[in-house]
Amino acid sequence: MLPAPACVAPQQYLRSPDGLAKAVVILLAVVAVADLLAVAAGLNVRRLLANGLENDFATHDQAEAALADNLYGSAGVLQSVMTLATAVVFIIWFRRVRLNAGVFDPSMQSMAPGWAVGAWFIPVANLVLPRRIAGGIWTASAQTNTDGSWRTVPATPMNLWWGAWVCSLAFSWVTSRLYMNADDTQEIIDTAGLVMASDAFDIVAAVLAILFVRKLTRMQGERAALGVYPLGTQPY
């Protein structure tokens, strides 16, 4: 007997990703809400600074300004906490669908299952490798026709999710550094606007991620229901 290829998962049974997918969707929705709160807090900070700049801060309310700054900081903390929690659950879900894809069609998996986790933690490479893994998962999870032949499922949800995530990550990195390095009031106002735009873009990325997670999870359910598996495997 030939040894199993390195890309084949040791798992021989499919496991439903539905529960994890629901958790990811909920967390992504909370991330979007946190982004909205950050946008609202940013608008308030920009309003106070703009008003103060108009009259050289003659009527500037220090207590109101401190409250606005605290709210803005709290929104940022909420964003960070929820993003971290979402990333953890998302990667667990991503590993689950990768293991299932190895059962559906191991020939489509160019990387070992462990990369479904490890690829996210390699600087620079994490902008490419997870998408490569996702492509293999997507292809293997595509619903087959009733005669067993493959039916191509457009990868638009996956491509939009990945493009939005990479762009959001880069935009957020740039705008956060511009904001931290802003010196005068006008620069703070301008860079705060960029940070708000970044938060708004992150909301778009979160929505596209929800669509991707739901679509791929549904595809795996449909694929499992067909009952066409390699010898020795069983559906969930």
MOQUI-V786680 format. One record per pair of residues at least 12 apart in sequence whose C-alpha atoms are under 10 Angstrom apart, sorted by the first residue. I is the first residue (numbers start at 1). GAP is how many residues later the second one is. D is the distance in Angstrom with one decimal. If there is no record, write none. Layout:
<<I,GAP,D> <I,GAP,D>>
This chain:
<<4,102,9.8> <5,101,8.4> <5,102,8.8> <5,107,9.1> <6,100,9.6> <6,103,9.6> <6,104,9.0> <6,105,7.9> <6,106,6.1> <6,107,9.0> <7,95,7.6> <7,99,6.6> <7,100,7.8> <7,101,8.8> <7,102,5.9> <7,103,6.2> <7,104,5.4> <7,105,4.2> <7,106,6.8> <7,107,9.5> <7,108,9.9> <8,91,8.4> <8,93,9.2> <8,94,5.6> <8,95,7.7> <8,97,8.8> <8,98,5.3> <8,99,8.0> <8,100,9.6> <8,101,7.5> <8,102,9.3> <8,103,8.7> <8,104,6.8> <8,105,7.5> <9,89,8.5> <9,90,5.9> <9,91,8.4> <9,92,8.8> <9,93,5.6> <9,94,7.3> <9,97,7.8> <9,100,9.4> <9,102,10.0> <9,103,7.1> <9,104,6.0> <9,105,8.9> <10,89,8.4> <10,92,8.8> <10,93,9.2> <10,102,10.0> <10,103,8.8> <11,88,6.8> <11,89,8.2> <11,91,8.2> <11,92,7.6> <11,102,9.9> <11,222,8.8> <12,87,9.0> <12,88,8.8> <12,90,8.9> <12,91,6.7> <12,218,9.5> <12,219,9.7> <12,220,7.1> <12,221,5.1> <12,222,7.1> <12,223,9.2> <13,86,9.0> <13,87,7.8> <13,90,7.4> <13,219,8.8> <13,220,5.6> <13,221,5.2> <13,222,6.2> <13,223,6.7> <14,82,8.9> <14,83,9.0> <14,85,7.7> <14,86,5.3> <14,87,8.8> <14,88,9.2> <14,89,6.9> <14,90,8.7> <14,206,9.6> <14,210,8.0> <14,215,10.0> <14,219,7.8> <14,220,6.5> <14,221,5.1> <14,222,4.8> <15,81,7.3> <15,82,8.4> <15,84,8.4> <15,85,6.8> <15,205,9.9> <15,206,10.0> <15,209,9.7> <15,219,9.6> <15,220,7.6> <15,221,5.1> <16,77,9.9> <16,80,8.0> <16,81,8.4> <16,84,8.4> <16,201,8.5> <16,204,8.3> <16,205,7.6> <16,208,9.2> <16,219,8.9> <16,220,6.0> <17,75,9.5> <17,76,6.5> <17,77,8.9> <17,78,9.6> <17,79,6.3> <17,80,6.5> <17,83,8.8> <17,196,9.8> <17,199,9.6> <17,200,6.4> <17,201,9.2> <17,203,8.3> <17,204,8.6> <17,219,9.7> <18,75,8.9> <18,79,9.9> <18,195,9.7> <18,196,8.8> <18,199,6.5> <18,200,8.3> <18,202,9.4> <18,203,8.5> <19,74,8.9> <19,198,9.9> <20,69,7.1> <20,70,7.9> <20,71,9.9> <20,72,7.7> <20,73,5.5> <20,74,9.2> <20,76,8.7> <20,77,10.0> <20,193,9.7> <20,197,9.5> <21,68,8.7> <21,69,7.9> <21,71,9.6> <21,72,6.5> <21,73,9.2> <21,75,9.9> <21,76,9.8> <21,189,8.8> <21,192,6.4> <21,193,6.9> <21,195,9.4> <21,196,6.9> <21,197,9.7> <22,71,9.8> <22,188,9.4> <22,191,8.9> <22,192,8.3> <22,195,9.6> <23,63,8.6> <23,66,7.3> <23,67,8.5> <23,70,9.1> <24,61,9.3> <24,62,6.3> <24,63,8.6> <24,64,9.2> <24,65,6.1> <24,66,5.7> <24,67,9.4> <24,68,9.5> <24,69,7.8> <24,185,9.2> <24,186,7.8> <24,189,7.9> <24,190,9.5> <25,61,8.9> <25,64,9.9> <25,65,9.0> <25,181,8.9> <25,182,9.0> <25,184,8.2> <25,185,5.5> <25,186,8.7> <25,187,9.9> <25,188,7.4> <25,189,7.9> <26,60,8.9> <26,184,8.8> <27,55,7.1> <27,56,8.3> <27,58,7.6> <27,59,5.5> <27,60,9.2> <27,62,8.5> <27,63,9.1> <27,179,9.5> <27,183,9.6> <28,54,8.3> <28,55,8.1> <28,57,9.6> <28,58,6.5> <28,59,9.3> <28,62,9.2> <28,175,8.9> <28,177,9.4> <28,178,5.7> <28,179,7.5> <28,180,9.8> <28,181,7.7> <28,182,6.8> <29,53,9.9> <29,57,9.8> <29,174,8.7> <29,177,7.2> <29,178,7.6> <29,180,9.9> <29,181,8.1> <30,48,9.7> <30,49,9.0> <30,52,7.2> <30,53,9.1> <30,56,9.1> <30,176,9.5> <31,47,8.4> <31,48,6.4> <31,49,8.9> <31,50,9.1> <31,51,5.8> <31,52,6.3> <31,53,9.8> <31,54,9.5> <31,55,7.9> <31,171,8.7> <31,172,7.7> <31,175,7.3> <31,176,9.9> <32,47,8.8> <32,50,9.5> <32,51,9.7> <32,167,8.6> <32,168,8.6> <32,169,9.9> <32,170,7.4> <32,171,4.9> <32,172,8.3> <32,173,9.0> <32,174,6.3> <32,175,7.8> <33,45,9.9> <33,46,8.9> <33,170,8.1> <34,40,10.0> <34,41,6.6> <34,42,8.2> <34,43,9.3> <34,44,6.3> <34,45,5.4> <34,46,9.2> <34,47,9.8> <34,48,7.9> <34,49,9.3> <34,165,9.1> <34,169,9.1> <35,40,7.8> <35,41,8.4> <35,43,8.8> <35,44,6.5> <35,161,8.6> <35,163,9.2> <35,164,5.4> <35,165,6.9> <35,166,9.2> <35,167,7.2> <35,168,6.5> <35,171,9.8> <36,39,9.1> <36,43,9.8> <36,160,9.1> <36,163,7.4> <36,164,7.3> <36,166,9.7> <36,167,7.8> <37,34,9.1> <37,35,8.5> <37,37,9.6> <37,38,6.2> <37,39,9.0> <37,41,9.2> <37,42,9.1> <37,162,9.5> <38,33,8.5> <38,34,6.3> <38,35,8.6> <38,36,8.5> <38,37,5.0> <38,38,6.5> <38,39,9.7> <38,40,8.9> <38,41,7.9> <38,157,9.2> <38,158,7.4> <38,161,7.2> <38,162,9.2> <39,33,8.7> <39,36,8.8> <39,37,10.0> <39,153,9.4> <39,154,9.0> <39,156,8.3> <39,157,5.2> <39,158,8.1> <39,159,9.2> <39,160,6.5> <39,161,7.3> <40,31,9.6> <40,32,8.6> <40,35,9.3> <40,156,8.6> <41,27,6.9> <41,28,8.2> <41,29,9.2> <41,30,6.2> <41,31,5.0> <41,32,8.7> <41,33,9.2> <41,34,7.3> <41,35,9.5> <41,155,9.2> <42,26,8.5> <42,27,8.8> <42,29,8.9> <42,30,6.2> <42,31,9.6> <42,33,9.2> <42,147,9.3> <42,150,6.5> <42,151,7.5> <42,153,8.1> <42,154,6.4> <42,157,9.8> <43,25,9.7> <43,29,9.4> <43,146,9.5> <43,149,8.3> <43,150,7.9> <43,153,7.9> <44,21,9.3> <44,24,6.6> <44,25,9.0> <44,27,9.3> <44,28,8.6> <45,19,9.7> <45,20,7.5> <45,21,9.7> <45,22,9.5> <45,23,5.8> <45,24,6.7> <45,25,10.0> <45,26,9.1> <45,27,7.6> <45,143,9.6> <45,144,8.2> <45,147,8.3> <45,148,10.0> <46,22,9.6> <46,139,9.6> <46,140,9.6> <46,142,8.2> <46,143,5.4> <46,144,8.5> <46,145,9.7> <46,146,7.0> <46,147,7.7> <47,21,10.0> <47,142,8.6> <48,12,8.0> <48,13,8.8> <48,16,8.5> <48,17,6.9> <48,20,8.4> <48,141,9.6> <49,16,8.4> <49,136,7.0> <49,137,8.3> <49,139,8.5> <49,140,6.9> <50,135,8.4> <50,136,8.0> <50,138,10.0> <50,139,7.2> <52,133,9.3> <53,132,7.5> <53,133,8.0> <53,136,10.0> <79,120,9.5> <87,33,9.7> <88,29,9.7> <90,27,9.9> <90,119,9.8> <90,123,8.9> <91,25,7.4> <91,26,6.1> <91,27,9.5> <91,29,8.3> <92,24,8.8> <92,25,7.7> <93,23,9.6> <93,24,9.9> <93,120,8.9> <93,124,9.4> <94,19,9.9> <94,22,6.5> <94,23,7.8> <94,36,9.3> <94,39,9.4> <94,40,8.2> <94,43,9.2> <94,119,9.0> <95,18,7.0> <95,19,7.7> <95,20,8.5> <95,21,5.2> <95,22,6.4> <95,38,10.0> <96,17,9.2> <96,20,8.9> <97,16,9.8> <97,19,9.2> <97,37,9.1> <97,40,7.0> <97,41,9.2> <97,44,8.7> <97,116,10.0> <97,119,8.3> <97,120,7.7> <97,123,7.7> <98,13,9.9> <98,14,9.2> <98,15,6.4> <98,16,9.2> <98,17,9.4> <98,18,6.8> <98,19,9.9> <98,35,7.8> <98,36,7.8> <98,38,8.3> <98,39,5.7> <98,40,9.2> <98,42,9.3> <98,43,9.5> <99,13,9.4> <99,14,6.3> <99,15,9.4> <99,17,9.0> <99,38,8.8> <100,13,9.9> <100,37,8.2> <100,40,8.8> <100,41,8.2> <100,120,7.8> <100,124,9.1> <100,135,9.3> <100,136,9.5> <101,12,9.6> <101,33,9.8> <101,35,7.7> <101,36,5.2> <101,37,8.0> <101,38,8.5> <101,39,5.4> <101,40,6.0> <101,41,9.7> <101,119,8.1> <101,122,9.8> <102,34,9.1> <102,35,8.0> <102,38,7.8> <102,39,9.5> <102,128,10.0> <103,37,8.7> <103,38,9.6> <103,121,9.8> <103,126,7.0> <103,127,7.0> <103,128,9.7> <103,129,9.7> <103,130,7.0> <103,131,8.8> <103,132,9.1> <104,33,9.1> <104,35,9.6> <104,36,5.8> <104,37,6.7> <104,38,9.3> <104,116,8.9> <104,119,7.9> <104,120,8.1> <104,123,9.9> <104,124,8.0> <104,125,6.0> <104,126,7.2> <104,129,9.0> <104,131,9.6> <105,31,9.1> <105,32,8.9> <105,34,8.6> <105,35,5.3> <105,36,8.1> <105,124,8.0> <105,125,7.7> <106,30,9.0> <106,31,9.4> <106,34,7.8> <106,124,9.2> <107,29,8.9> <107,33,8.5> <108,25,9.4> <108,27,8.7> <108,28,5.2> <108,29,7.5> <108,30,9.3> <108,31,7.0> <108,32,6.1> <108,33,9.8> <109,23,9.2> <109,24,7.1> <109,25,9.3> <109,26,8.7> <109,27,5.2> <109,28,7.1> <109,30,9.2> <109,31,8.1> <110,22,8.3> <110,23,7.4> <110,25,9.7> <110,26,7.2> <110,27,10.0> <111,18,9.2> <111,21,8.7> <111,22,6.9> <111,25,8.9> <112,21,9.2> <113,20,9.0> <115,14,8.3> <115,15,8.1> <115,18,7.9> <116,13,8.8> <116,14,6.8> <116,15,9.9> <116,16,9.9> <116,17,6.8> <116,18,8.5> <117,13,8.7> <118,12,9.1> <119,12,9.6> <119,13,9.9> <119,14,8.9> <126,40,9.6> <127,35,8.9> <127,36,9.7> <127,38,9.3> <127,39,6.7> <127,42,9.6> <128,34,9.4> <128,38,9.4> <130,32,9.0> <131,27,8.4> <131,28,8.4> <131,30,9.7> <131,31,6.8> <131,32,9.5> <134,24,7.8> <134,25,9.7> <134,28,9.4> <134,82,9.6> <135,20,8.2> <135,23,8.0> <135,24,9.2> <137,79,8.5> <137,83,9.3> <138,14,10.0> <138,15,8.3> <138,16,9.5> <138,17,7.6> <138,20,8.2> <138,77,9.7> <138,78,6.8> <138,79,9.9> <138,81,8.3> <138,82,8.8> <139,12,9.5> <139,13,7.9> <139,14,7.8> <139,15,9.6> <139,16,8.7> <139,80,10.0> <140,79,9.6> <140,80,8.8> <140,83,8.8> <141,12,9.3> <141,75,7.5> <141,76,8.9> <141,77,9.3> <141,78,5.9> <141,79,5.2> <141,80,8.7> <141,81,8.4> <141,82,6.0> <141,83,8.6> <142,12,9.3> <142,13,9.9> <142,74,8.6> <142,76,9.9> <142,77,6.1> <142,78,7.4> <142,80,8.4> <142,81,6.7> <143,75,9.8> <143,76,6.3> <143,77,7.8> <143,78,9.0> <143,79,6.2> <143,80,4.9> <143,81,8.7> <143,82,9.4> <143,83,8.2> <144,78,8.9> <144,79,7.0> <144,82,7.8> <144,84,8.9> <145,78,9.8> <145,81,9.0> <146,80,8.0> <146,82,9.9> <148,78,9.0> <148,80,7.7> <153,66,9.2> <155,57,9.4> <155,61,9.9> <156,56,8.9> <157,51,7.1> <157,52,8.2> <157,53,9.5> <157,54,6.6> <157,55,5.2> <157,56,8.9> <157,57,9.7> <157,58,7.6> <157,59,8.9> <158,50,8.4> <158,51,8.1> <158,53,8.6> <158,54,5.6> <158,55,8.7> <158,57,8.8> <158,58,8.5> <159,49,9.5> <159,53,8.9> <160,45,8.4> <160,48,6.6> <160,49,8.4> <160,51,9.5> <160,52,8.4> <161,43,9.1> <161,44,6.4> <161,45,8.2> <161,46,8.4> <161,47,5.0> <161,48,5.2> <161,49,8.5> <161,50,8.1> <161,51,6.5> <161,52,9.3> <162,43,8.4> <162,46,8.6> <162,47,8.0> <162,50,9.2> <163,42,8.5> <163,45,9.7> <164,37,8.0> <164,38,8.0> <164,39,9.8> <164,40,7.4> <164,41,5.0> <164,42,8.6> <164,43,9.8> <164,44,7.6> <164,45,8.6> <165,36,9.2> <165,37,7.7> <165,39,9.1> <165,40,5.6> <165,41,8.1> <165,43,8.7> <165,44,8.1> <166,39,9.0> <167,31,9.6> <167,34,8.6> <167,35,9.1> <167,38,8.8> <168,29,10.0> <168,30,6.8> <168,31,8.4> <168,32,9.4> <168,33,6.2> <168,34,5.7> <168,35,9.2> <168,36,8.9> <168,37,6.9> <168,38,9.8> <169,29,8.9> <169,32,9.7> <169,33,8.3> <169,36,9.6> <170,28,9.4> <171,23,9.0> <171,24,8.6> <171,26,9.0> <171,27,6.1> <171,28,9.4> <171,30,8.6> <171,31,9.3> <172,22,9.0> <172,23,7.1> <172,24,9.6> <172,25,9.1> <172,26,5.6> <172,27,7.7> <172,29,9.0> <172,30,8.4> <173,22,9.6> <173,25,9.2> <174,20,9.3> <174,21,9.0> <174,24,9.4> <175,16,6.8> <175,17,8.3> <175,18,9.2> <175,19,6.0> <175,20,5.4> <175,21,9.1> <175,22,9.0> <175,23,7.2> <175,24,10.0> <176,15,8.3> <176,16,8.8> <176,18,8.6> <176,19,6.5> <176,22,8.9> <177,14,9.2> <177,18,9.6> <178,12,9.5> <178,13,6.2> <178,14,8.9> <178,16,8.7> <178,17,8.8> <179,12,5.1> <179,13,6.3> <179,14,9.3> <179,15,8.3> <179,16,7.4> <180,12,9.7> <221,14,9.6> <221,15,9.0> <223,12,9.5> <224,12,7.3>>
